[in-house]
Amino acid sequence: MALIFGKSLDITPTEALFLLVLHNQNLSGSEIVKIVKEDLGEDFSPSAGATYKIIQSLESKGMIHETTDLIEEETRDKRIRKYTLTDEGRKMVLKITNQVRKVIVFVEQCCPGGEDKMVVIKKINEKEE
């Protein structure tokens, strides 16, 4: 349970990042990590082994499910596992964004000028529109 998300959300910060990245997207584990790394930097991107543990955890919690894309590659099919949010995952994204908004309000009140550090939230809000 992540403190920033409050006591009521049974989710780790990295799981929350994965759900936010998957919002309105169908991505593979490596694509999720690439987006996290590009947007938040190396400090936030998990290793390959951790990535699939996070994906398994989110699947077991019913927040994501696997889809398979078939790609023809030199006369043979290659299966690529991709993941998308379930209804429960979409509900959790709403809970996460609501909790993060509360944190932003708190930071803005405590630390004037801190709002320009909230790039991630801006991107989330842009996707919702």
N, C-alpha and C positions, 0 to 999 in steps of 0.2 A: 504494500500500500504506500503510495507516494504522498508525502506531506503536502506538497503543493496542490494536489488534487483533493485534499480533504480526507477525512477519515472514512467517508461513506463509499469511496471508489476503490474496489479491489483490483488495482492495476498498478503496474510499475511505470516509472517515467518513460522507459524505452518502449514498453508496450503502447503507452499513450502516443508516443511519436509515430509508431508504426500505424496505428489507427488513423491518426491525423493525415499521414501521407497517403493512406489508402482511400481517404474520403473522395468519392466520385471517381476512383481509378481502379484498374485491374492490373496489378503489378507482380513481378517475381520478387523473391527475397533480395536478389542482388540489385534490382531496380529500386527497391525501398531503401536499401543501405546507401546507394548512390545519391538519392535525393537527400537523405538525412545528412550525408557527408558534404554535399555541395552547399546545402542551405545552412547547416549548423556547424560544420567543421568536424575534424577528426575526433575531437573529444567526445562527440555524441554518437559516433558510428560504431556499432558492435562488430565483433569478429564474425567470420562466416559461421563458426560453430554456434556462437551465441544467437545469431540471426535465426537459425532454424529452431532453436529452443524457444525463442520468443514467438515465432510463428506457431509452433506446436502448442504453446501455452494459450495463445489467442484462439486457436482452433478449439482447444479443449474447453475454453470458457464460452464458446459459441459466438464469438465476435467476428470471426472471419471464416471463409471457407475457400477451398481450393477449386480452381477452374483449370482446365488444361487446354492450351493452344497447340494445335498441330502445325508444324512448320516443315515444308518440304525443303530438304537440304541435300543436294547432290543425290537424287533418286532414293533417298531414305527419309522417313519421317522422324522427327525429333520432337519429343514431348517436352514442353516447358510448363512447369507448374507456376501458375499465377494465383493471386489471392485477391479476394474482394470482401467488402464488409457484408455482414448479415444485418438483419434488422436490429439485433442486439448491439452489434458494432456501431451502427448509425446512432442508436440511442446513447451509447457511451461517448461518441464523439460530441454530441450535444452537451452531455454532462461535463466532459473535459473542457470544452470551450467556455461553458458557463463558469466553471471554477477558475479557469485562467483569467477570464474577464475580472473576476473578483480580486484576483492577485494583482492585476494591472491597476485597478482602481486604488488598491492599497499602496502599491509602489508609487503611483502618481501623487498620492497624498503625503506619503512619508518622504519621498525623494524627488522633489521637483526636477524635471529634466530627464527623469528615468524612462519616460515613455518612448523616447527615440531609440531605446535599446530593445524595444519589443517588436522586432522585425517578424518573428515567427507568427505572432498574433495577427499582424497585418495581413500576412499571406493567407492565414486561415479565414479571416473575414472576407478577403477578396474572393476566395473559392465559394463561400456561402452565398454571395450575391448573384 
